[in-house]
Amino acid sequence: MPTGAVVGLVGPNGSGKSTLLAVVAGLLRADAGTALVDGRPAGTIEAARSLALVPDDPSGLDELTVREHTALLHALHRAEGVEARRSELAEAFELEPLLDRSLGALSRGQRRRAALAAAFALDVPLLLVDEATTTLDHTAVAALCDAIADATARGAGVLLATHDREFVSAVCDTVLELRGGEIVAELLPFGQQAEAPCDPVAV
């Protein structure tokens, strides 16, 4: 995908959206073909450090606080100079009251906001987001729109899966429809966008 592009994946449940993201993230092996991340084979340490994944239902390491989990993720990516962006995203996603609460004590929506903020604070070439707007309120959707815009302005690519077609129309340069693990249609021409869903009043 082009540098700085946002590509959306849509399709019914079981169409392969989450599986494709997992293959790119190196969590699953592809049955055929090769997935490359910044020129490196998916699943290698180098590729893993070149991307950040926000899964559909972030879980695991529930004993860590939001602050500790973010610090761990950034340490694994050897992230430097991200403190200001980390603070800005914590404020945008309304995480400041939650920073010292354990992940296991948070709702699914709160965990998603924490995962999004942690991922988008990283300066990586590729960001993967599964079910992008699931469990997010209007303010969090607006924060995600801003985070995507900031990431692509830095040259990062964003690959996201969602059932929210208004959202992909607002933020994506290209939207691909999957069925049965195959791309069956390109729904938006490159560069066509609509703005309304990123307005927290209009979502």
Secondary structure, DSSP 4 states (H G I P E B T S, - for coil): --TT-EEEEE-STTSSHHHHHHHHHTSS--SSS--EETTEETTSHHHHTTEEEE-SS--S-TTSBHHHHHHHHHHHTT--S-HHHHHHHHHHTT-GGGTTSBGGGS-HHHHHHHHHHHHHHS--SEEEEESTTTT--HHHHHHHHHHHHHHHHTT-EEEEE-S-HHHHHHH-SEEEEEETTEEEEEEE-TT----GGGSTTT-
